[in-house]
Amino acid sequence: MVRAGWDDHRIFDTELALAELIVNAWRHGRTATLGRTLRVSVGDESHTLPEQHFSSALGELAECGRGLRLVEGLTHRWGADPQKRGKLVWFELDSAARPSPSPEPGRGRGRGRTT
């Protein structure tokens, strides 16, 4: 968003609105399948599936390259599902369990898994 010229206030508003939608789905969704797992998915029109970067050459100020490691470390499962028009990238959190340590490099949880 920064590279696209969005100002800090609009980025903050976007992050806050996203968090609010997630919390409201969790609290008020009354979806029979919600149970103890929260699933969040984001779609885009690119058919390129995400790939983790395991290079130690990423500098502290790099703007990309750490996102999937962060998602993997904070969630229980994540993946990307090809769609007719692009893809869905998703993660799941279980309410009772903490995420397990990250698997070995190159072995992302759920990548390419379809539901």
C-alpha positions as CSV (number, residue, x, y, z in Angstrom):
1,M,0.0,0.0,0.0
2,V,2.9,2.3,0.8
3,R,4.4,1.7,-2.7
4,A,1.0,2.5,-4.2
5,G,1.0,5.9,-2.5
6,W,-1.4,5.2,0.3
7,D,-0.9,7.5,3.3
8,D,-0.2,6.2,6.8
9,H,-3.7,7.1,8.1
10,R,-5.5,5.2,5.3
11,I,-3.3,2.2,5.8
12,F,-4.1,2.2,9.6
13,D,-7.8,2.5,8.8
14,T,-7.5,-0.5,6.5
15,E,-5.7,-2.6,9.1
16,L,-8.3,-1.7,11.7
17,A,-11.3,-2.4,9.5
18,L,-9.8,-5.8,8.5
19,A,-9.2,-6.7,12.2
20,E,-12.8,-5.6,13.0
21,L,-14.2,-7.8,10.2
22,I,-12.3,-10.8,11.5
23,V,-13.3,-10.3,15.1
24,N,-17.0,-9.8,14.1
25,A,-17.0,-13.0,12.0
26,W,-15.5,-14.9,14.9
27,R,-17.9,-13.5,17.5
28,H,-21.2,-13.1,15.6
29,G,-20.9,-15.4,12.5
30,R,-23.0,-18.2,13.9
31,T,-21.6,-20.3,11.1
32,A,-22.0,-24.0,11.8
33,T,-18.5,-24.8,10.5
34,L,-16.7,-22.0,12.4
35,G,-16.3,-24.1,15.5
36,R,-12.9,-23.7,17.1
37,T,-11.1,-22.7,13.9
38,L,-10.9,-19.3,12.3
39,R,-10.1,-19.3,8.6
40,V,-9.2,-16.1,6.8
41,S,-8.7,-15.9,3.0
42,V,-7.7,-13.2,0.6
43,G,-8.2,-13.4,-3.1
44,D,-6.4,-11.8,-6.0
45,E,-6.3,-12.1,-9.8
46,S,-2.8,-13.4,-10.1
47,H,-2.4,-17.2,-10.8
48,T,1.1,-17.2,-9.3
49,L,1.1,-19.1,-6.1
50,P,3.1,-17.7,-3.2
51,E,6.5,-19.1,-2.4
52,Q,8.6,-18.7,0.7
53,H,12.0,-17.1,0.5
54,F,14.6,-18.7,2.7
55,S,17.6,-16.6,1.7
56,S,19.7,-15.2,4.5
57,A,20.4,-12.3,2.2
58,L,17.2,-10.5,3.2
59,G,18.2,-7.3,4.8
60,E,16.5,-5.8,7.9
61,L,14.8,-3.2,5.7
62,A,13.7,-5.5,2.9
63,E,10.1,-4.7,2.0
64,C,9.3,-8.3,1.0
65,G,10.4,-11.8,1.6
66,R,9.2,-12.4,5.2
67,G,5.5,-12.4,4.9
68,L,4.9,-16.1,4.5
69,R,7.3,-16.9,7.3
70,L,5.4,-14.5,9.5
71,V,2.1,-16.1,8.6
72,E,3.5,-19.6,9.1
73,G,4.9,-18.7,12.5
74,L,1.6,-17.2,13.7
75,T,-0.9,-19.6,12.4
76,H,-1.6,-23.3,12.5
77,R,-2.1,-23.8,8.7
78,W,-1.9,-21.8,5.6
79,G,-2.1,-22.4,1.9
80,A,-3.0,-21.1,-1.5
81,D,-5.8,-22.5,-3.7
82,P,-5.9,-21.8,-7.5
83,Q,-9.2,-20.4,-8.7
84,K,-10.6,-19.8,-12.2
85,R,-9.7,-16.2,-11.8
86,G,-6.5,-15.9,-9.7
87,K,-6.0,-17.6,-6.3
88,L,-7.1,-17.6,-2.7
89,V,-4.4,-17.4,0.0
90,W,-5.6,-18.4,3.4
91,F,-4.6,-19.2,7.0
92,E,-6.3,-21.0,9.8
93,L,-6.0,-20.5,13.6
94,D,-7.3,-23.0,16.1
95,S,-8.7,-21.5,19.3
96,A,-7.2,-23.9,21.9
97,A,-3.7,-24.8,20.5
98,R,-0.7,-22.7,19.9
99,P,1.0,-22.9,16.5
100,S,3.7,-25.5,16.3
101,P,7.3,-24.6,15.4
102,S,7.9,-23.9,11.7
103,P,8.7,-26.9,9.6
104,E,12.0,-27.2,7.8
105,P,12.6,-24.7,5.0
106,G,10.7,-25.5,1.9
107,R,8.0,-27.4,3.6
108,G,5.2,-24.9,4.1
109,R,2.0,-26.1,5.8
110,G,-0.8,-26.6,3.3
111,R,0.6,-24.9,0.3
112,G,-1.5,-25.9,-2.7
113,R,-4.0,-27.6,-0.5
114,T,-7.5,-27.3,-1.6
115,T,-10.6,-27.4,0.5
